[in-house]
Amino acid sequence: MRSFKCGIKLALVALSFVGVASPAFARELSPEQVNVLQTNFAKADVNHDGQLTPQEVTAMPKIAPAFSKIDSDGDRLITLPQILAFIASH
Ligand SMILES: [Ca+2]
């Protein structure tokens, strides 16, 4: 769990470096919403590898329908940064 949280933090830092965390991103997701998303992601990530398979993502009903759009690199796995990037761009 500790390494997962650390990974999330790193991912968020990485996001801000690549410019995904734009002002629009800041407007649309409050820290509380990001927290909820992180919590739900952690619950859905059954094998704790920091990625959701199509099967794991069924635990996130709001995210599941957009799986193929969120999966920007097409590897059939979605990460929290990919979800955040998707939300930020919609
Ligand atoms: Ca997983």
PDB file of the backbone (N, CA, C, O) and the ligand in Angstrom, with CONECT records:
HET     CA  A 101       1
ATOM      1  N   MET A   1       0.840  -1.203   0.000  1.00  0.00           N
ATOM      2  CA  MET A   1       0.000   0.000   0.000  1.00  0.00           C
ATOM      3  C   MET A   1       0.871   1.248   0.000  1.00  0.00           C
ATOM      4  O   MET A   1       0.588   2.216  -0.706  1.00  0.00           O
ATOM      5  N   ARG A   2       1.921   1.217   0.790  1.00  0.00           N
ATOM      6  CA  ARG A   2       2.805   2.373   0.888  1.00  0.00           C
ATOM      7  C   ARG A   2       3.445   2.692  -0.465  1.00  0.00           C
ATOM      8  O   ARG A   2       3.506   3.848  -0.883  1.00  0.00           O
ATOM      9  N   SER A   3       3.918   1.641  -1.137  1.00  0.00           N
ATOM     10  CA  SER A   3       4.582   1.878  -2.417  1.00  0.00           C
ATOM     11  C   SER A   3       3.574   2.331  -3.463  1.00  0.00           C
ATOM     12  O   SER A   3       3.904   3.101  -4.365  1.00  0.00           O
ATOM     13  N   PHE A   4       2.336   1.844  -3.335  1.00  0.00           N
ATOM     14  CA  PHE A   4       1.303   2.291  -4.276  1.00  0.00           C
ATOM     15  C   PHE A   4       1.073   3.785  -4.130  1.00  0.00           C
ATOM     16  O   PHE A   4       1.059   4.520  -5.118  1.00  0.00           O
ATOM     17  N   LYS A   5       0.891   4.232  -2.881  1.00  0.00           N
ATOM     18  CA  LYS A   5       0.647   5.666  -2.641  1.00  0.00           C
ATOM     19  C   LYS A   5       1.816   6.491  -3.150  1.00  0.00           C
ATOM     20  O   LYS A   5       1.635   7.557  -3.739  1.00  0.00           O
ATOM     21  N   CYS A   6       3.008   5.984  -2.915  1.00  0.00           N
ATOM     22  CA  CYS A   6       4.206   6.680  -3.373  1.00  0.00           C
ATOM     23  C   CYS A   6       4.196   6.766  -4.894  1.00  0.00           C
ATOM     24  O   CYS A   6       4.561   7.790  -5.472  1.00  0.00           O
ATOM     25  N   GLY A   7       3.773   5.680  -5.534  1.00  0.00           N
ATOM     26  CA  GLY A   7       3.693   5.653  -6.990  1.00  0.00           C
ATOM     27  C   GLY A   7       2.713   6.679  -7.510  1.00  0.00           C
ATOM     28  O   GLY A   7       2.968   7.342  -8.515  1.00  0.00           O
ATOM     29  N   ILE A   8       1.589   6.810  -6.823  1.00  0.00           N
ATOM     30  CA  ILE A   8       0.579   7.793  -7.228  1.00  0.00           C
ATOM     31  C   ILE A   8       1.168   9.196  -7.139  1.00  0.00           C
ATOM     32  O   ILE A   8       0.996  10.017  -8.040  1.00  0.00           O
ATOM     33  N   LYS A   9       1.856   9.448  -6.050  1.00  0.00           N
ATOM     34  CA  LYS A   9       2.449  10.769  -5.863  1.00  0.00           C
ATOM     35  C   LYS A   9       3.417  11.069  -7.002  1.00  0.00           C
ATOM     36  O   LYS A   9       3.412  12.160  -7.572  1.00  0.00           O
ATOM     37  N   LEU A  10       4.243  10.084  -7.320  1.00  0.00           N
ATOM     38  CA  LEU A  10       5.202  10.250  -8.407  1.00  0.00           C
ATOM     39  C   LEU A  10       4.489  10.495  -9.721  1.00  0.00           C
ATOM     40  O   LEU A  10       4.915  11.317 -10.532  1.00  0.00           O
ATOM     41  N   ALA A  11       3.388   9.765  -9.924  1.00  0.00           N
ATOM     42  CA  ALA A  11       2.634   9.916 -11.163  1.00  0.00           C
ATOM     43  C   ALA A  11       2.078  11.332 -11.268  1.00  0.00           C
ATOM     44  O   ALA A  11       2.108  11.943 -12.336  1.00  0.00           O
ATOM     45  N   LEU A  12       1.573  11.844 -10.156  1.00  0.00           N
ATOM     46  CA  LEU A  12       1.005  13.194 -10.164  1.00  0.00           C
ATOM     47  C   LEU A  12       2.098  14.231 -10.410  1.00  0.00           C
ATOM     48  O   LEU A  12       1.890  15.209 -11.128  1.00  0.00           O
ATOM     49  N   VAL A  13       3.257  14.006  -9.810  1.00  0.00           N
ATOM     50  CA  VAL A  13       4.385  14.915 -10.049  1.00  0.00           C
ATOM     51  C   VAL A  13       4.770  14.866 -11.525  1.00  0.00           C
ATOM     52  O   VAL A  13       5.014  15.896 -12.153  1.00  0.00           O
ATOM     53  N   ALA A  14       4.820  13.646 -12.066  1.00  0.00           N
ATOM     54  CA  ALA A  14       5.166  13.480 -13.474  1.00  0.00           C
ATOM     55  C   ALA A  14       4.155  14.199 -14.355  1.00  0.00           C
ATOM     56  O   ALA A  14       4.521  14.848 -15.335  1.00  0.00           O
ATOM     57  N   LEU A  15       2.881  14.078 -14.000  1.00  0.00           N
ATOM     58  CA  LEU A  15       1.821  14.747 -14.751  1.00  0.00           C
ATOM     59  C   LEU A  15       2.056  16.245 -14.791  1.00  0.00           C
ATOM     60  O   LEU A  15       1.952  16.866 -15.849  1.00  0.00           O
ATOM     61  N   SER A  16       2.373  16.827 -13.647  1.00  0.00           N
ATOM     62  CA  SER A  16       2.536  18.266 -13.612  1.00  0.00           C
ATOM     63  C   SER A  16       3.754  18.682 -14.436  1.00  0.00           C
ATOM     64  O   SER A  16       3.800  19.786 -14.979  1.00  0.00           O
ATOM     65  N   PHE A  17       4.748  17.779 -14.523  1.00  0.00           N
ATOM     66  CA  PHE A  17       5.934  18.096 -15.321  1.00  0.00           C
ATOM     67  C   PHE A  17       5.635  18.086 -16.812  1.00  0.00           C
ATOM     68  O   PHE A  17       6.136  18.925 -17.561  1.00  0.00           O
ATOM     69  N   VAL A  18       4.819  17.138 -17.234  1.00  0.00           N
ATOM     70  CA  VAL A  18       4.536  17.065 -18.671  1.00  0.00           C
ATOM     71  C   VAL A  18       3.431  18.016 -19.085  1.00  0.00           C
ATOM     72  O   VAL A  18       3.069  18.074 -20.260  1.00  0.00           O
ATOM     73  N   GLY A  19       2.892  18.764 -18.132  1.00  0.00           N
ATOM     74  CA  GLY A  19       1.939  19.807 -18.486  1.00  0.00           C
ATOM     75  C   GLY A  19       0.516  19.331 -18.590  1.00  0.00           C
ATOM     76  O   GLY A  19      -0.350  20.083 -19.038  1.00  0.00           O
ATOM     77  N   VAL A  20       0.242  18.092 -18.187  1.00  0.00           N
ATOM     78  CA  VAL A  20      -1.133  17.605 -18.216  1.00  0.00           C
ATOM     79  C   VAL A  20      -1.957  18.325 -17.148  1.00  0.00           C
ATOM     80  O   VAL A  20      -3.147  18.589 -17.319  1.00  0.00           O
ATOM     81  N   ALA A  21      -1.275  18.635 -16.033  1.00  0.00           N
ATOM     82  CA  ALA A  21      -1.962  19.331 -14.953  1.00  0.00           C
ATOM     83  C   ALA A  21      -2.087  20.814 -15.288  1.00  0.00           C
ATOM     84  O   ALA A  21      -1.472  21.672 -14.655  1.00  0.00           O
ATOM     85  N   SER A  22      -2.892  21.082 -16.290  1.00  0.00           N
ATOM     86  CA  SER A  22      -3.113  22.450 -16.761  1.00  0.00           C
ATOM     87  C   SER A  22      -4.075  23.164 -15.821  1.00  0.00           C
ATOM     88  O   SER A  22      -4.640  22.533 -14.928  1.00  0.00           O
ATOM     89  N   PRO A  23      -4.274  24.466 -16.004  1.00  0.00           N
ATOM     90  CA  PRO A  23      -5.263  25.174 -15.189  1.00  0.00           C
ATOM     91  C   PRO A  23      -6.647  24.543 -15.296  1.00  0.00           C
ATOM     92  O   PRO A  23      -7.396  24.523 -14.320  1.00  0.00           O
ATOM     93  N   ALA A  24      -6.992  24.026 -16.478  1.00  0.00           N
ATOM     94  CA  ALA A  24      -8.293  23.376 -16.660  1.00  0.00           C
ATOM     95  C   ALA A  24      -8.410  22.156 -15.749  1.00  0.00           C
ATOM     96  O   ALA A  24      -9.456  21.891 -15.157  1.00  0.00           O
ATOM     97  N   PHE A  25      -7.314  21.436 -15.660  1.00  0.00           N
ATOM     98  CA  PHE A  25      -7.262  20.261 -14.784  1.00  0.00           C
ATOM     99  C   PHE A  25      -7.525  20.685 -13.342  1.00  0.00           C
ATOM    100  O   PHE A  25      -8.294  20.042 -12.627  1.00  0.00           O
ATOM    101  N   ALA A  26      -6.885  21.764 -12.924  1.00  0.00           N
ATOM    102  CA  ALA A  26      -7.034  22.234 -11.548  1.00  0.00           C
ATOM    103  C   ALA A  26      -8.465  22.674 -11.275  1.00  0.00           C
ATOM    104  O   ALA A  26      -8.978  22.481 -10.172  1.00  0.00           O
ATOM    105  N   ARG A  27      -9.112  23.264 -12.277  1.00  0.00           N
ATOM    106  CA  ARG A  27     -10.488  23.715 -12.092  1.00  0.00           C
ATOM    107  C   ARG A  27     -11.446  22.544 -11.967  1.00  0.00           C
ATOM    108  O   ARG A  27     -12.377  22.567 -11.163  1.00  0.00           O
ATOM    109  N   GLU A  28     -11.204  21.522 -12.773  1.00  0.00           N
ATOM    110  CA  GLU A  28     -12.212  20.466 -12.875  1.00  0.00           C
ATOM    111  C   GLU A  28     -12.139  19.421 -11.770  1.00  0.00           C
ATOM    112  O   GLU A  28     -13.156  18.820 -11.426  1.00  0.00           O
ATOM    113  N   LEU A  29     -10.968  19.198 -11.216  1.00  0.00           N
ATOM    114  CA  LEU A  29     -10.847  18.191 -10.169  1.00  0.00           C
ATOM    115  C   LEU A  29     -10.323  18.821  -8.892  1.00  0.00           C
ATOM    116  O   LEU A  29      -9.200  19.323  -8.858  1.00  0.00           O
ATOM    117  N   SER A  30     -11.119  18.797  -7.860  1.00  0.00           N
ATOM    118  CA  SER A  30     -10.664  19.291  -6.561  1.00  0.00           C
ATOM    119  C   SER A  30      -9.762  18.232  -5.936  1.00  0.00           C
ATOM    120  O   SER A  30      -9.810  17.067  -6.330  1.00  0.00           O
ATOM    121  N   PRO A  31      -8.937  18.628  -4.961  1.00  0.00           N
ATOM    122  CA  PRO A  31      -8.099  17.630  -4.270  1.00  0.00           C
ATOM    123  C   PRO A  31      -8.942  16.501  -3.701  1.00  0.00           C
ATOM    124  O   PRO A  31      -8.501  15.352  -3.671  1.00  0.00           O
ATOM    125  N   GLU A  32     -10.159  16.819  -3.245  1.00  0.00           N
ATOM    126  CA  GLU A  32     -11.047  15.781  -2.694  1.00  0.00           C
ATOM    127  C   GLU A  32     -11.443  14.794  -3.790  1.00  0.00           C
ATOM    128  O   GLU A  32     -11.483  13.584  -3.566  1.00  0.00           O
ATOM    129  N   GLN A  33     -11.737  15.326  -4.978  1.00  0.00           N
ATOM    130  CA  GLN A  33     -12.126  14.443  -6.086  1.00  0.00           C
ATOM    131  C   GLN A  33     -10.964  13.553  -6.504  1.00  0.00           C
ATOM    132  O   GLN A  33     -11.151  12.378  -6.820  1.00  0.00           O
ATOM    133  N   VAL A  34      -9.761  14.124  -6.503  1.00  0.00           N
ATOM    134  CA  VAL A  34      -8.581  13.319  -6.839  1.00  0.00           C
ATOM    135  C   VAL A  34      -8.395  12.227  -5.792  1.00  0.00           C
ATOM    136  O   VAL A  34      -8.051  11.089  -6.111  1.00  0.00           O
ATOM    137  N   ASN A  35      -8.633  12.600  -4.524  1.00  0.00           N
ATOM    138  CA  ASN A  35      -8.536  11.620  -3.441  1.00  0.00           C
ATOM    139  C   ASN A  35      -9.508  10.469  -3.619  1.00  0.00           C
ATOM    140  O   ASN A  35      -9.146   9.303  -3.463  1.00  0.00           O
ATOM    141  N   VAL A  36     -10.750  10.809  -3.949  1.00  0.00           N
ATOM    142  CA  VAL A  36     -11.783   9.789  -4.165  1.00  0.00           C
ATOM    143  C   VAL A  36     -11.374   8.885  -5.321  1.00  0.00           C
ATOM    144  O   VAL A  36     -11.510   7.663  -5.253  1.00  0.00           O
ATOM    145  N   LEU A  37     -10.872   9.510  -6.382  1.00  0.00           N
ATOM    146  CA  LEU A  37     -10.446   8.748  -7.547  1.00  0.00           C
ATOM    147  C   LEU A  37      -9.294   7.806  -7.182  1.00  0.00           C
ATOM    148  O   LEU A  37      -9.277   6.644  -7.587  1.00  0.00           O
ATOM    149  N   GLN A  38      -8.336   8.323  -6.415  1.00  0.00           N
ATOM    150  CA  GLN A  38      -7.203   7.493  -5.988  1.00  0.00           C
ATOM    151  C   GLN A  38      -7.680   6.310  -5.157  1.00  0.00           C
ATOM    152  O   GLN A  38      -7.205   5.186  -5.319  1.00  0.00           O
ATOM    153  N   THR A  39      -8.645   6.586  -4.249  1.00  0.00           N
ATOM    154  CA  THR A  39      -9.172   5.529  -3.380  1.00  0.00           C
ATOM    155  C   THR A  39      -9.879   4.468  -4.204  1.00  0.00           C
ATOM    156  O   THR A  39      -9.667   3.271  -4.013  1.00  0.00           O
ATOM    157  N   ASN A  40     -10.730   4.926  -5.131  1.00  0.00           N
ATOM    158  CA  ASN A  40     -11.469   3.977  -5.965  1.00  0.00           C
ATOM    159  C   ASN A  40     -10.529   3.177  -6.863  1.00  0.00           C
ATOM    160  O   ASN A  40     -10.716   1.981  -7.087  1.00  0.00           O
ATOM    161  N   PHE A  41      -9.512   3.875  -7.370  1.00  0.00           N
ATOM    162  CA  PHE A  41      -8.526   3.202  -8.226  1.00  0.00           C
ATOM    163  C   PHE A  41      -7.815   2.107  -7.429  1.00  0.00           C
ATOM    164  O   PHE A  41      -7.635   0.988  -7.909  1.00  0.00           O
ATOM    165  N   ALA A  42      -7.412   2.457  -6.189  1.00  0.00           N
ATOM    166  CA  ALA A  42      -6.691   1.494  -5.349  1.00  0.00           C
ATOM    167  C   ALA A  42      -7.550   0.274  -5.049  1.00  0.00           C
ATOM    168  O   ALA A  42      -7.060  -0.855  -5.014  1.00  0.00           O
ATOM    169  N   LYS A  43      -8.857   0.523  -4.831  1.00  0.00           N
ATOM    170  CA  LYS A  43      -9.766  -0.599  -4.555  1.00  0.00           C
ATOM    171  C   LYS A  43      -9.931  -1.483  -5.785  1.00  0.00           C
ATOM    172  O   LYS A  43      -9.995  -2.708  -5.684  1.00  0.00           O
ATOM    173  N   ALA A  44     -10.000  -0.832  -6.959  1.00  0.00           N
ATOM    174  CA  ALA A  44     -10.224  -1.585  -8.196  1.00  0.00           C
ATOM    175  C   ALA A  44      -8.968  -2.351  -8.614  1.00  0.00           C
ATOM    176  O   ALA A  44      -9.055  -3.392  -9.266  1.00  0.00           O
ATOM    177  N   ASP A  45      -7.800  -1.826  -8.233  1.00  0.00           N
ATOM    178  CA  ASP A  45      -6.526  -2.419  -8.642  1.00  0.00           C
ATOM    179  C   ASP A  45      -6.227  -3.643  -7.787  1.00  0.00           C
ATOM    180  O   ASP A  45      -5.428  -3.591  -6.852  1.00  0.00           O
ATOM    181  N   VAL A  46      -6.884  -4.736  -8.127  1.00  0.00           N
ATOM    182  CA  VAL A  46      -6.868  -5.939  -7.301  1.00  0.00           C
ATOM    183  C   VAL A  46      -5.444  -6.460  -7.079  1.00  0.00           C
ATOM    184  O   VAL A  46      -5.106  -6.869  -5.968  1.00  0.00           O
ATOM    185  N   ASN A  47      -4.614  -6.450  -8.116  1.00  0.00           N
ATOM    186  CA  ASN A  47      -3.256  -7.001  -7.963  1.00  0.00           C
ATOM    187  C   ASN A  47      -2.216  -5.916  -7.640  1.00  0.00           C
ATOM    188  O   ASN A  47      -1.015  -6.186  -7.634  1.00  0.00           O
ATOM    189  N   HIS A  48      -2.683  -4.696  -7.373  1.00  0.00           N
ATOM    190  CA  HIS A  48      -1.826  -3.593  -6.903  1.00  0.00           C
ATOM    191  C   HIS A  48      -0.617  -3.328  -7.793  1.00  0.00           C
ATOM    192  O   HIS A  48       0.475  -3.049  -7.297  1.00  0.00           O
ATOM    193  N   ASP A  49      -0.813  -3.415  -9.103  1.00  0.00           N
ATOM    194  CA  ASP A  49       0.307  -3.099  -9.997  1.00  0.00           C
ATOM    195  C   ASP A  49       0.215  -1.671 -10.543  1.00  0.00           C
ATOM    196  O   ASP A  49       1.013  -1.266 -11.388  1.00  0.00           O
ATOM    197  N   GLY A  50      -0.773  -0.915 -10.044  1.00  0.00           N
ATOM    198  CA  GLY A  50      -0.897   0.483 -10.480  1.00  0.00           C
ATOM    199  C   GLY A  50      -1.555   0.642 -11.835  1.00  0.00           C
ATOM    200  O   GLY A  50      -1.577   1.738 -12.397  1.00  0.00           O
ATOM    201  N   GLN A  51      -2.098  -0.461 -12.368  1.00  0.00           N
ATOM    202  CA  GLN A  51      -2.771  -0.429 -13.662  1.00  0.00           C
ATOM    203  C   GLN A  51      -4.077  -1.198 -13.553  1.00  0.00           C
ATOM    204  O   GLN A  51      -4.175  -2.165 -12.797  1.00  0.00           O
ATOM    205  N   LEU A  52      -5.080  -0.765 -14.311  1.00  0.00           N
ATOM    206  CA  LEU A  52      -6.353  -1.487 -14.307  1.00  0.00           C
ATOM    207  C   LEU A  52      -6.547  -2.209 -15.627  1.00  0.00           C
ATOM    208  O   LEU A  52      -6.414  -1.624 -16.701  1.00  0.00           O
ATOM    209  N   THR A  53      -6.864  -3.489 -15.525  1.00  0.00           N
ATOM    210  CA  THR A  53      -7.240  -4.263 -16.702  1.00  0.00           C
ATOM    211  C   THR A  53      -8.715  -3.993 -16.979  1.00  0.00           C
ATOM    212  O   THR A  53      -9.413  -3.443 -16.127  1.00  0.00           O
ATOM    213  N   PRO A  54      -9.204  -4.379 -18.179  1.00  0.00           N
ATOM    214  CA  PRO A  54     -10.644  -4.200 -18.449  1.00  0.00           C
ATOM    215  C   PRO A  54     -11.501  -4.866 -17.373  1.00  0.00           C
ATOM    216  O   PRO A  54     -12.582  -4.375 -17.046  1.00  0.00           O
ATOM    217  N   GLN A  55     -11.025  -5.968 -16.830  1.00  0.00           N
ATOM    218  CA  GLN A  55     -11.762  -6.674 -15.778  1.00  0.00           C
ATOM    219  C   GLN A  55     -11.743  -5.889 -14.464  1.00  0.00           C
ATOM    220  O   GLN A  55     -12.774  -5.743 -13.809  1.00  0.00           O
ATOM    221  N   GLU A  56     -10.578  -5.392 -14.088  1.00  0.00           N
ATOM    222  CA  GLU A  56     -10.467  -4.625 -12.843  1.00  0.00           C
ATOM    223  C   GLU A  56     -11.296  -3.341 -12.900  1.00  0.00           C
ATOM    224  O   GLU A  56     -11.868  -2.915 -11.896  1.00  0.00           O
ATOM    225  N   VAL A  57     -11.352  -2.737 -14.077  1.00  0.00           N
ATOM    226  CA  VAL A  57     -12.005  -1.434 -14.196  1.00  0.00           C
ATOM    227  C   VAL A  57     -13.528  -1.534 -14.041  1.00  0.00           C
ATOM    228  O   VAL A  57     -14.201  -0.519 -13.862  1.00  0.00           O
ATOM    229  N   THR A  58     -14.070  -2.753 -14.110  1.00  0.00           N
ATOM    230  CA  THR A  58     -15.511  -2.895 -13.898  1.00  0.00           C
ATOM    231  C   THR A  58     -15.902  -2.476 -12.480  1.00  0.00           C
ATOM    232  O   THR A  58     -17.076  -2.220 -12.213  1.00  0.00           O
ATOM    233  N   ALA A  59     -14.922  -2.404 -11.566  1.00  0.00           N
ATOM    234  CA  ALA A  59     -15.188  -1.921 -10.213  1.00  0.00           C
ATOM    235  C   ALA A  59     -15.351  -0.399 -10.176  1.00  0.00           C
ATOM    236  O   ALA A  59     -15.746   0.166  -9.156  1.00  0.00           O
ATOM    237  N   MET A  60     -15.045   0.254 -11.294  1.00  0.00           N
ATOM    238  CA  MET A  60     -15.240   1.699 -11.403  1.00  0.00           C
ATOM    239  C   MET A  60     -16.236   1.972 -12.537  1.00  0.00           C
ATOM    240  O   MET A  60     -15.837   2.261 -13.665  1.00  0.00           O
ATOM    241  N   PRO A  61     -17.539   1.877 -12.226  1.00  0.00           N
ATOM    242  CA  PRO A  61     -18.566   1.936 -13.274  1.00  0.00           C
ATOM    243  C   PRO A  61     -18.557   3.225 -14.086  1.00  0.00           C
ATOM    244  O   PRO A  61     -18.969   3.229 -15.246  1.00  0.00           O
ATOM    245  N   LYS A  62     -18.092   4.318 -13.490  1.00  0.00           N
ATOM    246  CA  LYS A  62     -18.071   5.578 -14.242  1.00  0.00           C
ATOM    247  C   LYS A  62     -16.910   5.624 -15.223  1.00  0.00           C
ATOM    248  O   LYS A  62     -16.959   6.332 -16.229  1.00  0.00           O
ATOM    249  N   ILE A  63     -15.868   4.864 -14.919  1.00  0.00           N
ATOM    250  CA  ILE A  63     -14.659   4.870 -15.734  1.00  0.00           C
ATOM    251  C   ILE A  63     -14.721   3.790 -16.815  1.00  0.00           C
ATOM    252  O   ILE A  63     -14.250   3.982 -17.936  1.00  0.00           O
ATOM    253  N   ALA A  64     -15.314   2.649 -16.451  1.00  0.00           N
ATOM    254  CA  ALA A  64     -15.291   1.472 -17.320  1.00  0.00           C
ATOM    255  C   ALA A  64     -15.749   1.741 -18.765  1.00  0.00           C
ATOM    256  O   ALA A  64     -15.098   1.280 -19.702  1.00  0.00           O
ATOM    257  N   PRO A  65     -16.854   2.478 -18.962  1.00  0.00           N
ATOM    258  CA  PRO A  65     -17.319   2.676 -20.350  1.00  0.00           C
ATOM    259  C   PRO A  65     -16.318   3.418 -21.229  1.00  0.00           C
ATOM    260  O   PRO A  65     -16.344   3.286 -22.453  1.00  0.00           O
ATOM    261  N   ALA A  66     -15.435   4.199 -20.606  1.00  0.00           N
ATOM    262  CA  ALA A  66     -14.484   5.001 -21.382  1.00  0.00           C
ATOM    263  C   ALA A  66     -13.118   4.335 -21.482  1.00  0.00           C
ATOM    264  O   ALA A  66     -12.139   4.966 -21.882  1.00  0.00           O
ATOM    265  N   PHE A  67     -13.059   3.065 -21.119  1.00  0.00           N
ATOM    266  CA  PHE A  67     -11.767   2.376 -21.027  1.00  0.00           C
ATOM    267  C   PHE A  67     -10.882   2.589 -22.258  1.00  0.00           C
ATOM    268  O   PHE A  67      -9.715   2.958 -22.133  1.00  0.00           O
ATOM    269  N   SER A  68     -11.445   2.355 -23.443  1.00  0.00           N
ATOM    270  CA  SER A  68     -10.616   2.420 -24.651  1.00  0.00           C
ATOM    271  C   SER A  68     -10.138   3.839 -24.945  1.00  0.00           C
ATOM    272  O   SER A  68      -9.080   4.038 -25.542  1.00  0.00           O
ATOM    273  N   LYS A  69     -10.941   4.834 -24.514  1.00  0.00           N
ATOM    274  CA  LYS A  69     -10.511   6.225 -24.709  1.00  0.00           C
ATOM    275  C   LYS A  69      -9.439   6.609 -23.707  1.00  0.00           C
ATOM    276  O   LYS A  69      -8.503   7.342 -24.028  1.00  0.00           O
ATOM    277  N   ILE A  70      -9.587   6.102 -22.476  1.00  0.00           N
ATOM    278  CA  ILE A  70      -8.613   6.425 -21.425  1.00  0.00           C
ATOM    279  C   ILE A  70      -7.274   5.762 -21.736  1.00  0.00           C
ATOM    280  O   ILE A  70      -6.213   6.311 -21.442  1.00  0.00           O
ATOM    281  N   ASP A  71      -7.340   4.571 -22.335  1.00  0.00           N
ATOM    282  CA  ASP A  71      -6.135   3.793 -22.648  1.00  0.00           C
ATOM    283  C   ASP A  71      -5.418   4.434 -23.840  1.00  0.00           C
ATOM    284  O   ASP A  71      -5.452   3.918 -24.957  1.00  0.00           O
ATOM    285  N   SER A  72      -4.766   5.575 -23.571  1.00  0.00           N
ATOM    286  CA  SER A  72      -4.208   6.382 -24.654  1.00  0.00           C
ATOM    287  C   SER A  72      -3.077   5.689 -25.402  1.00  0.00           C
ATOM    288  O   SER A  72      -2.840   5.989 -26.572  1.00  0.00           O
ATOM    289  N   ASP A  73      -2.369   4.757 -24.740  1.00  0.00           N
ATOM    290  CA  ASP A  73      -1.292   4.065 -25.447  1.00  0.00           C
ATOM    291  C   ASP A  73      -1.711   2.681 -25.958  1.00  0.00           C
ATOM    292  O   ASP A  73      -0.902   1.942 -26.519  1.00  0.00           O
ATOM    293  N   GLY A  74      -2.987   2.349 -25.751  1.00  0.00           N
ATOM    294  CA  GLY A  74      -3.531   1.130 -26.334  1.00  0.00           C
ATOM    295  C   GLY A  74      -2.956  -0.171 -25.823  1.00  0.00           C
ATOM    296  O   GLY A  74      -2.947  -1.171 -26.542  1.00  0.00           O
ATOM    297  N   ASP A  75      -2.466  -0.175 -24.568  1.00  0.00           N
ATOM    298  CA  ASP A  75      -1.891  -1.422 -24.055  1.00  0.00           C
ATOM    299  C   ASP A  75      -2.900  -2.260 -23.266  1.00  0.00           C
ATOM    300  O   ASP A  75      -2.531  -3.247 -22.629  1.00  0.00           O
ATOM    301  N   ARG A  76      -4.170  -1.863 -23.312  1.00  0.00           N
ATOM    302  CA  ARG A  76      -5.259  -2.569 -22.620  1.00  0.00           C
ATOM    303  C   ARG A  76      -5.105  -2.519 -21.100  1.00  0.00           C
ATOM    304  O   ARG A  76      -5.653  -3.355 -20.382  1.00  0.00           O
ATOM    305  N   LEU A  77      -4.358  -1.538 -20.628  1.00  0.00           N
ATOM    306  CA  LEU A  77      -4.228  -1.296 -19.188  1.00  0.00           C
ATOM    307  C   LEU A  77      -4.365   0.207 -19.000  1.00  0.00           C
ATOM    308  O   LEU A  77      -3.825   0.975 -19.796  1.00  0.00           O
ATOM    309  N   ILE A  78      -5.070   0.641 -17.974  1.00  0.00           N
ATOM    310  CA  ILE A  78      -5.135   2.078 -17.730  1.00  0.00           C
ATOM    311  C   ILE A  78      -4.550   2.409 -16.360  1.00  0.00           C
ATOM    312  O   ILE A  78      -4.703   1.662 -15.394  1.00  0.00           O
ATOM    313  N   THR A  79      -3.881   3.541 -16.313  1.00  0.00           N
ATOM    314  CA  THR A  79      -3.224   3.998 -15.091  1.00  0.00           C
ATOM    315  C   THR A  79      -3.981   5.210 -14.558  1.00  0.00           C
ATOM    316  O   THR A  79      -4.792   5.806 -15.267  1.00  0.00           O
ATOM    317  N   LEU A  80      -3.715   5.564 -13.324  1.00  0.00           N
ATOM    318  CA  LEU A  80      -4.357   6.742 -12.749  1.00  0.00           C
ATOM    319  C   LEU A  80      -4.026   8.009 -13.544  1.00  0.00           C
ATOM    320  O   LEU A  80      -4.926   8.808 -13.802  1.00  0.00           O
ATOM    321  N   PRO A  81      -2.758   8.220 -13.942  1.00  0.00           N
ATOM    322  CA  PRO A  81      -2.483   9.408 -14.764  1.00  0.00           C
ATOM    323  C   PRO A  81      -3.294   9.436 -16.051  1.00  0.00           C
ATOM    324  O   PRO A  81      -3.714  10.504 -16.493  1.00  0.00           O
ATOM    325  N   GLN A  82      -3.520   8.260 -16.663  1.00  0.00           N
ATOM    326  CA  GLN A  82      -4.330   8.230 -17.885  1.00  0.00           C
ATOM    327  C   GLN A  82      -5.768   8.636 -17.597  1.00  0.00           C
ATOM    328  O   GLN A  82      -6.397   9.339 -18.388  1.00  0.00           O
ATOM    329  N   ILE A  83      -6.284   8.182 -16.449  1.00  0.00           N
ATOM    330  CA  ILE A  83      -7.651   8.560 -16.064  1.00  0.00           C
ATOM    331  C   ILE A  83      -7.728  10.054 -15.808  1.00  0.00           C
ATOM    332  O   ILE A  83      -8.662  10.719 -16.255  1.00  0.00           O
ATOM    333  N   LEU A  84      -6.740  10.584 -15.084  1.00  0.00           N
ATOM    334  CA  LEU A  84      -6.728  12.020 -14.787  1.00  0.00           C
ATOM    335  C   LEU A  84      -6.625  12.835 -16.075  1.00  0.00           C
ATOM    336  O   LEU A  84      -7.295  13.856 -16.231  1.00  0.00           O
ATOM    337  N   ALA A  85      -5.783  12.373 -16.987  1.00  0.00           N
ATOM    338  CA  ALA A  85      -5.617  13.086 -18.258  1.00  0.00           C
ATOM    339  C   ALA A  85      -6.922  13.068 -19.043  1.00  0.00           C
ATOM    340  O   ALA A  85      -7.300  14.059 -19.668  1.00  0.00           O
ATOM    341  N   PHE A  86      -7.604  11.923 -19.000  1.00  0.00           N
ATOM    342  CA  PHE A  86      -8.880  11.804 -19.704  1.00  0.00           C
ATOM    343  C   PHE A  86      -9.911  12.775 -19.105  1.00  0.00           C
ATOM    344  O   PHE A  86     -10.593  13.496 -19.833  1.00  0.00           O
ATOM    345  N   ILE A  87     -10.009  12.782 -17.787  1.00  0.00           N
ATOM    346  CA  ILE A  87     -10.979  13.673 -17.126  1.00  0.00           C
ATOM    347  C   ILE A  87     -10.642  15.132 -17.441  1.00  0.00           C
ATOM    348  O   ILE A  87     -11.530  15.946 -17.696  1.00  0.00           O
ATOM    349  N   ALA A  88      -9.363  15.443 -17.418  1.00  0.00           N
ATOM    350  CA  ALA A  88      -8.931  16.822 -17.654  1.00  0.00           C
ATOM    351  C   ALA A  88      -9.286  17.295 -19.052  1.00  0.00           C
ATOM    352  O   ALA A  88      -9.493  18.487 -19.281  1.00  0.00           O
ATOM    353  N   SER A  89      -9.357  16.350 -19.991  1.00  0.00           N
ATOM    354  CA  SER A  89      -9.599  16.749 -21.380  1.00  0.00           C
ATOM    355  C   SER A  89     -11.081  16.629 -21.760  1.00  0.00           C
ATOM    356  O   SER A  89     -11.437  16.772 -22.930  1.00  0.00           O
ATOM    357  N   HIS A  90     -11.951  16.362 -20.759  1.00  0.00           N
ATOM    358  CA  HIS A  90     -13.379  16.240 -21.046  1.00  0.00           C
ATOM    359  C   HIS A  90     -14.224  17.133 -20.139  1.00  0.00           C
ATOM    360  O   HIS A  90     -15.449  17.147 -20.253  1.00  0.00           O
TER     361      HIS A  90
HETATM  362 CA    CA A 101      -4.032  -4.001 -11.710  1.00  0.00          CA2+
END
